[in-house]
């Protein structure tokens, strides 16, 4: 068996119907499967055993995708850390004891807020770049040891981590790291993005396949030894571009339910925006509850202009109340990380406009044509093509005329419905069954029901 998506071919062929080319279906499923893997940061392999040599370089935690809890052979000084949502999976491995466990730790939401600001700091100081990885190798590894290091990294079983950041705050341990990878045909695809570190100008004409995997954020409470849970997130910087020609709403449930959160950054992302995004991703992936007070506070701090507009337009008592109204709109499926950090800001701005628009509709319902007709906005726009034509992409209409004609149309529809209902009652009283009566009405006018009788009756 090749890629896991091949096991879905029979089901897809049955849904498509006919006699589809199975090779085409395999290619399509493989493409969709790999896109899911990249967006989720996992590969969904069947159960299997692998051997890994961990070189954490001083970090107490490392990321291990797709590990089943309880599957690891006992190893001194290493513990699986169950995922807080899916306790059967572990995406984090603790590889050293915490030096000084904390008596208490901040709430999970507060920890995610801190984690987001640390990500912002690492981004602003350039630590998330490939240049920083090379700088760390140049300053932390002696010249004579670099060849030996590269030989170890060439081994696909070796997981060598470059520490970017690591520190304890408020009873939590926070770290960011990048795995060093020597890309060959034997390198296993873990659904993670990689960044080449050496170009032709640095290697004398040939591109060395040395790369760094995307940065991984890990936050774990330090109140227990070993840690009982850990929050993991992938960090995508501005240079990352992924295909977006597919509906995110269809993928979001799978990504949020089984994937690793992805934080998107660009040079104009503020620390509060990044911290708020970490909280929202934590909420969408089930790490924190929707009623967590820190969520509304984070939204208010990250998007002050949008929250201030909502507060002004809706006359909310304070910014937190206005932010809570905006938060109600920021529900799943959220935004597609493949579109980058700017898409996140557009998403929030659009949702803020929706909050204001909905408030205005409630405040002055008579100003809208659908409320004058007495139907929902959705139904109004479904009926509108019957009464107006589009000119240059917009409907050219007289609102008063459309309202009058639409009311008359709906009245006619209602009269027909009432007459049809009476006709069904008459047919049933004459001995027609329910299905027979409805079929009769499909072939005759309702007023003929008075003289209609089932076959065999006088």
C-alpha positions as CSV (number, residue, x, y, z in Angstrom):
1,X,0.0,0.0,0.0
2,X,1.3,3.4,-0.9
3,X,-0.1,6.6,0.5
4,X,-2.9,6.2,3.1
5,X,-5.3,8.0,0.7
6,X,-5.3,5.1,-1.7
7,X,-7.5,3.2,0.8
8,X,-10.3,5.7,0.0
9,X,-10.4,4.9,-3.8
10,X,-13.3,2.4,-3.6
11,X,-15.4,4.7,-1.5
12,X,-14.8,7.7,-3.9
13,X,-15.5,5.5,-7.0
14,X,-18.8,4.5,-5.5
15,X,-19.7,8.2,-4.8
16,X,-18.7,9.3,-8.3
17,X,-20.6,6.5,-10.0
18,X,-20.1,5.0,-13.4
19,X,-16.7,3.6,-14.3
20,X,-14.1,6.3,-13.3
21,X,-10.4,5.9,-14.1
22,X,-9.0,4.6,-10.8
23,X,-5.5,6.1,-11.7
24,X,-7.1,9.5,-11.8
25,X,-8.9,9.0,-8.5
26,X,-5.6,7.8,-6.9
27,X,-3.8,10.9,-8.1
28,X,-6.6,13.2,-6.9
29,X,-6.8,11.5,-3.5
30,X,-3.1,11.6,-3.0
31,X,-3.0,15.3,-3.8
32,X,-5.8,16.0,-1.4
33,X,-4.2,13.8,1.2
34,X,-0.9,15.5,1.1
35,X,-2.6,18.9,1.4
36,X,-4.4,17.7,4.5
37,X,-1.1,16.5,5.9
38,X,0.6,19.8,5.3
39,X,-2.3,21.7,6.9
40,X,-2.6,19.4,9.8
41,X,1.2,18.8,10.4
42,X,0.6,15.0,10.6
43,X,0.8,12.1,8.2
44,X,-1.8,9.6,9.6
45,X,0.4,6.6,9.1
46,X,-1.0,3.1,10.1
47,X,0.4,1.8,13.4
48,X,4.1,1.0,13.1
49,X,7.4,1.0,15.1
50,X,10.2,3.4,14.3
51,X,13.5,4.2,16.0
52,X,14.6,7.8,16.7
53,X,17.7,9.2,18.2
54,X,16.9,12.5,20.0
55,X,19.4,15.4,20.2
56,X,17.4,18.2,22.0
57,X,20.4,20.4,22.7
58,X,19.3,21.4,26.2
59,X,15.5,21.6,25.6
60,X,13.3,19.5,27.9
61,X,10.7,18.8,25.2
62,X,10.7,17.8,21.5
63,X,7.9,17.4,19.0
64,X,7.1,13.9,17.8
65,X,4.2,13.7,15.3
66,X,1.8,10.8,15.2
67,X,3.0,9.0,18.4
68,X,0.4,6.7,20.0
69,X,0.4,7.0,23.8
70,X,1.7,3.8,25.3
71,X,3.5,2.6,22.2
72,X,7.0,3.8,23.2
73,X,9.3,1.3,24.7
74,X,10.4,2.3,28.3
75,X,13.4,4.7,28.1
76,X,15.0,6.3,31.1
77,X,14.4,10.1,31.2
78,X,11.8,10.2,28.3
79,X,8.1,10.4,28.6
80,X,5.2,10.8,26.2
81,X,3.1,13.9,26.8
82,X,-0.6,13.2,25.9
83,X,-2.3,15.7,23.7
84,X,-4.9,17.7,25.9
85,X,-7.7,17.0,23.4
86,X,-6.8,13.6,22.0
87,X,-5.4,11.7,24.9
88,X,-4.5,8.7,22.8
89,X,-2.0,10.7,20.8
90,X,1.2,12.4,21.8
91,X,2.8,15.1,19.7
92,X,5.4,16.0,22.4
93,X,8.1,14.0,24.1
94,X,9.6,15.1,27.4
95,X,13.3,14.2,27.2
96,X,14.6,15.6,30.6
97,X,13.2,16.2,34.0
98,X,12.1,19.7,35.0
99,X,14.7,21.1,37.3
100,X,12.3,22.8,39.6
101,X,8.6,21.9,39.3
102,X,6.3,24.9,40.0
103,X,3.7,24.7,42.9
104,X,1.1,26.3,40.6
105,X,0.7,27.4,37.1
106,X,-1.3,30.1,35.2
107,X,-4.5,29.2,33.5
108,X,-4.2,27.6,30.1
109,X,-5.6,30.7,28.3
110,X,-3.1,33.0,30.1
111,X,-0.3,30.6,29.1
112,X,-1.3,30.7,25.5
113,X,-1.4,34.5,25.6
114,X,2.2,34.5,27.0
115,X,3.2,32.0,24.3
116,X,1.9,34.2,21.6
117,X,3.9,37.2,22.8
118,X,7.1,35.0,23.0
119,X,6.5,34.0,19.4
120,X,6.2,37.7,18.5
121,X,9.5,38.5,20.2
122,X,11.2,35.6,18.4
123,X,9.9,36.9,15.1
124,X,10.9,40.5,15.7
125,X,14.4,39.5,16.7
126,X,14.9,37.3,13.6
127,X,15.1,34.1,15.5
128,X,12.6,32.4,13.3
129,X,14.7,32.8,10.1
130,X,17.0,30.2,8.5
131,X,19.9,32.7,9.1
132,X,19.5,32.3,12.9
133,X,19.7,28.5,12.5
134,X,23.0,28.9,10.7
135,X,24.2,31.4,13.2
136,X,23.4,29.0,16.1
137,X,25.3,26.2,14.3
138,X,28.3,28.5,13.7
139,X,28.5,29.7,17.4
140,X,27.4,26.5,19.2
141,X,29.3,23.8,17.2
142,X,33.1,23.9,16.9
143,X,34.5,23.8,13.4
144,X,36.0,20.4,13.9
145,X,32.7,19.0,15.1
146,X,30.5,20.2,12.2
147,X,31.3,17.4,9.8
148,X,30.4,14.9,12.6
149,X,27.2,16.8,13.2
150,X,26.3,16.7,9.6
151,X,26.9,13.0,9.4
152,X,24.5,12.5,12.3
153,X,21.9,14.7,10.7
154,X,22.1,12.7,7.5
155,X,20.8,9.7,9.4
156,X,17.0,9.8,9.0
157,X,16.6,8.3,12.5
158,X,18.3,11.3,14.1
159,X,16.1,14.2,15.3
160,X,18.5,17.1,15.9
161,X,16.8,20.2,17.3
162,X,18.1,23.8,17.2
163,X,16.8,25.8,20.2
164,X,15.3,29.1,19.3
165,X,13.8,30.1,22.7
166,X,13.2,28.4,26.0
167,X,12.2,29.9,29.4
168,X,9.9,29.3,32.3
169,X,7.1,31.9,33.0
170,X,4.2,31.7,35.5
171,X,4.6,28.0,36.2
172,X,4.8,27.1,32.5
173,X,7.8,26.1,30.2
174,X,7.8,27.8,26.8
175,X,10.1,26.8,24.0
176,X,10.5,27.2,20.2
177,X,12.8,24.9,18.2
178,X,13.5,23.9,14.7
179,X,14.6,20.4,13.6
180,X,17.7,20.2,11.4
181,X,17.1,17.9,8.4
182,X,19.4,16.5,5.6
183,X,16.9,16.1,2.8
184,X,17.3,12.9,0.8
185,X,15.1,10.3,-0.8
186,X,15.0,8.5,2.5
187,X,13.8,11.6,4.5
188,X,10.3,10.8,5.8
189,X,7.6,13.4,5.0
190,X,6.0,14.3,8.3
191,X,3.6,16.9,6.9
192,X,5.9,19.7,8.0
193,X,7.3,22.5,5.8
194,X,11.1,22.8,5.5
195,X,13.4,25.7,4.6
196,X,16.7,25.1,2.7
197,X,19.5,26.7,4.6
198,X,22.4,26.7,2.1
199,X,22.3,28.1,-1.5
200,X,24.7,27.8,-4.4
201,X,26.7,30.8,-3.4
202,X,27.4,29.3,0.0
203,X,28.4,25.8,-1.2
204,X,30.5,26.6,-4.3
205,X,27.8,25.8,-7.0
206,X,26.0,22.9,-5.6
207,X,23.0,23.2,-3.3
208,X,23.6,21.1,-0.1
209,X,20.3,19.5,1.1
210,X,20.6,20.9,4.6
211,X,17.2,22.3,5.8
212,X,15.3,23.3,8.9
213,X,11.8,22.3,9.6
214,X,9.2,24.9,10.5
215,X,9.5,26.3,14.0
216,X,7.5,24.5,16.6
217,X,6.1,26.2,19.7
218,X,5.6,24.0,22.8
219,X,4.1,25.2,26.1
220,X,3.7,22.8,29.0
221,X,2.8,23.4,32.7
222,X,5.6,22.6,35.1
223,X,3.5,21.5,38.1
224,X,4.0,17.8,37.5
225,X,6.9,15.6,36.7
226,X,6.6,14.4,33.9
227,X,4.3,17.0,32.4
228,X,0.7,15.8,32.0
229,X,-0.1,17.9,28.9
230,X,1.5,20.2,26.4
231,X,0.2,22.7,23.8
232,X,1.9,22.5,20.4
233,X,1.7,24.9,17.5
234,X,3.5,25.3,14.2
235,X,4.8,28.7,13.2
236,X,4.5,29.8,9.5
237,X,6.3,33.0,8.5
238,X,5.6,35.4,5.7
239,X,7.5,33.4,3.0
240,X,5.2,30.4,3.3
241,X,2.7,30.0,0.5
242,X,0.3,27.0,0.1
243,X,-2.4,26.3,-2.4
244,X,-5.7,27.9,-1.5
245,X,-7.8,26.8,-4.4
246,X,-10.0,24.6,-2.2
247,X,-12.9,25.3,0.2
248,X,-11.4,25.8,3.7
249,X,-14.7,25.1,5.4
250,X,-14.6,21.5,4.2
251,X,-11.1,21.0,5.6
252,X,-11.4,22.9,8.8
253,X,-13.2,20.2,10.8
254,X,-10.5,17.7,10.0
255,X,-7.6,20.1,10.7
256,X,-9.1,21.4,13.9
257,X,-10.1,17.9,15.1
258,X,-6.9,16.0,14.3
259,X,-4.2,18.6,13.3
260,X,-1.7,20.8,15.1
261,X,-2.5,24.5,15.3
262,X,-0.7,26.8,12.9
263,X,0.3,30.4,13.7
264,X,0.8,32.7,10.8
265,X,3.1,35.7,11.0
266,X,4.2,38.6,8.8
267,X,6.4,41.7,9.5
268,X,3.4,43.9,10.4
269,X,1.8,41.5,12.8
270,X,1.6,43.1,16.3
271,X,2.5,41.1,19.4
272,X,-1.1,41.3,20.6
273,X,-2.4,40.1,17.2
274,X,-0.1,37.1,17.4
275,X,-1.0,36.3,21.0
276,X,-4.7,36.6,20.2
277,X,-4.2,34.2,17.2
278,X,-2.6,31.7,19.5
279,X,-5.6,31.9,21.8
280,X,-8.1,31.6,18.9
281,X,-6.3,28.6,17.5
282,X,-6.2,27.0,20.9
283,X,-10.0,27.6,21.1
284,X,-10.7,26.2,17.6
285,X,-8.6,23.1,18.3
286,X,-10.3,22.5,21.6
287,X,-7.4,23.4,24.0
288,X,-9.6,26.1,25.8
289,X,-13.3,26.6,26.2
290,X,-15.3,29.3,24.4
291,X,-16.4,30.8,27.7
292,X,-12.8,31.6,28.7
293,X,-12.8,35.3,29.8
294,X,-9.3,35.8,28.4
295,X,-10.5,35.3,24.9
296,X,-12.6,38.4,24.8
297,X,-9.8,40.4,26.5
298,X,-7.4,39.2,23.9
299,X,-9.6,40.2,21.0
300,X,-10.1,43.7,22.5
301,X,-6.3,44.1,22.8
302,X,-5.4,42.7,19.5
303,X,-8.0,44.5,17.4
304,X,-8.8,47.8,19.2
305,X,-10.1,49.6,16.1
306,X,-12.7,46.9,15.2
307,X,-13.7,46.6,18.9
308,X,-14.0,50.4,19.3
309,X,-16.2,50.5,16.2
310,X,-18.5,47.8,17.5
311,X,-18.7,49.5,20.9
312,X,-19.6,52.9,19.3
313,X,-22.1,51.5,16.8
314,X,-23.8,49.1,19.2
315,X,-23.5,51.3,22.4
316,X,-21.9,48.4,24.3
317,X,-21.1,49.2,27.9
318,X,-17.3,48.6,27.6
319,X,-14.7,47.2,25.2
320,X,-14.7,43.7,26.7
321,X,-18.5,43.5,26.0
322,X,-17.9,44.7,22.4
323,X,-15.1,42.2,22.0
324,X,-17.3,39.4,23.3
325,X,-19.8,40.3,20.5
326,X,-17.0,40.1,17.9
327,X,-15.8,36.8,19.4
328,X,-19.2,35.3,18.8
329,X,-18.5,35.8,15.1
330,X,-15.0,34.3,15.3
331,X,-16.3,30.7,15.4
332,X,-15.2,27.7,13.4
333,X,-14.1,27.2,10.7
334,X,-12.1,30.4,11.3
335,X,-9.4,31.3,8.7
336,X,-7.2,29.3,6.4
337,X,-3.6,29.5,7.6
338,X,-2.4,28.9,4.0
339,X,-3.6,32.5,3.2
340,X,-1.2,34.1,5.7
341,X,-1.4,36.6,8.5
342,X,-3.1,39.3,6.4
343,X,-6.0,37.0,5.8
344,X,-6.4,36.8,9.6
345,X,-6.8,40.5,9.8
346,X,-9.2,40.6,6.9
347,X,-11.2,37.9,8.5
348,X,-11.6,39.9,11.8
349,X,-12.4,43.1,10.0
350,X,-15.1,41.4,8.0
351,X,-16.6,39.8,11.1
352,X,-16.6,43.2,12.8
353,X,-18.6,44.7,9.9
354,X,-21.1,41.8,10.2
355,X,-21.6,42.6,13.9
356,X,-22.3,46.2,13.1
357,X,-24.6,45.4,10.2
358,X,-26.6,42.9,12.2
359,X,-27.1,45.5,15.0
360,X,-28.3,48.1,12.5
361,X,-30.9,45.6,11.1
362,X,-32.2,45.0,14.6
363,X,-32.3,48.7,15.4
364,X,-34.2,49.8,12.3
365,X,-35.8,46.7,10.6
366,X,-38.2,48.8,8.4
367,X,-35.3,50.2,6.4
368,X,-34.6,46.9,4.8
369,X,-36.7,45.5,1.9
370,X,-36.8,41.9,3.2
371,X,-38.3,43.1,6.5
372,X,-40.9,45.1,4.6
373,X,-41.9,42.0,2.7
374,X,-41.8,39.9,5.9
375,X,-39.2,37.3,4.9
376,X,-35.6,36.6,5.8
377,X,-32.7,38.3,4.1
378,X,-31.6,35.0,2.7
379,X,-35.0,34.3,1.0
380,X,-35.2,37.9,-0.3
381,X,-32.0,37.5,-2.2
382,X,-33.0,34.1,-3.5
383,X,-36.2,35.7,-4.9
384,X,-34.6,38.9,-6.2
385,X,-33.6,37.5,-9.6
386,X,-37.3,37.1,-10.4
387,X,-37.9,40.8,-10.1
388,X,-34.6,42.5,-11.0
389,X,-31.6,42.1,-13.4
390,X,-27.9,42.6,-12.7
391,X,-26.1,45.4,-14.4
392,X,-22.3,45.3,-14.1
393,X,-22.6,42.8,-11.3
394,X,-25.1,44.7,-9.2
395,X,-28.9,44.6,-9.2
396,X,-30.6,47.6,-10.9
397,X,-33.9,48.0,-9.2
398,X,-36.5,50.3,-7.6
399,X,-36.8,49.1,-4.0
400,X,-40.5,50.2,-3.6
401,X,-41.5,48.5,-6.9
402,X,-39.6,45.3,-6.0
403,X,-41.2,45.2,-2.5
404,X,-44.7,45.6,-4.0
405,X,-44.2,42.9,-6.7
406,X,-42.5,40.5,-4.3
407,X,-45.4,40.9,-1.8
408,X,-47.9,40.2,-4.5
409,X,-45.9,37.1,-5.6
410,X,-45.7,35.8,-2.1
411,X,-49.5,36.4,-1.6
412,X,-50.2,34.4,-4.8
413,X,-47.9,31.6,-3.5
414,X,-49.7,31.6,-0.2
415,X,-53.1,31.4,-1.9
416,X,-52.0,28.5,-4.0
417,X,-50.7,26.7,-1.0
418,X,-54.1,27.2,0.8
419,X,-56.1,26.0,-2.2
420,X,-53.8,23.0,-2.6
421,X,-54.2,22.2,1.1
422,X,-58.0,22.3,0.8
423,X,-57.9,20.1,-2.4
424,X,-55.8,17.5,-0.5
425,X,-58.4,17.4,2.3
426,X,-61.2,16.9,-0.3
427,X,-59.3,14.1,-2.0
428,X,-58.5,12.3,1.3
429,X,-62.2,12.6,2.2
430,X,-63.1,10.9,-1.1
431,X,-60.9,8.0,-0.2
432,X,-57.6,8.9,-1.8
433,X,-54.4,7.8,0.1
434,X,-51.8,10.6,0.9
435,X,-49.4,9.7,-1.9
436,X,-52.2,9.1,-4.4
437,X,-53.8,12.5,-3.6
438,X,-50.5,14.3,-4.1
439,X,-49.9,12.5,-7.4
440,X,-53.4,13.4,-8.6
441,X,-52.7,17.1,-7.8
442,X,-49.6,17.0,-10.0
443,X,-51.8,16.2,-13.0
444,X,-55.0,18.2,-12.3
445,X,-56.1,21.6,-11.2
446,X,-57.0,21.9,-7.5
447,X,-60.6,23.0,-8.2
448,X,-61.3,19.6,-10.0
449,X,-60.8,17.8,-6.7
450,X,-64.5,18.2,-5.9
451,X,-65.5,15.7,-8.7
452,X,-62.5,13.4,-8.2
453,X,-62.8,9.8,-6.9
454,X,-60.4,6.9,-6.7
455,X,-60.7,4.3,-9.4
456,X,-63.4,1.8,-8.8
457,X,-65.5,4.3,-6.9
458,X,-68.8,5.8,-8.3
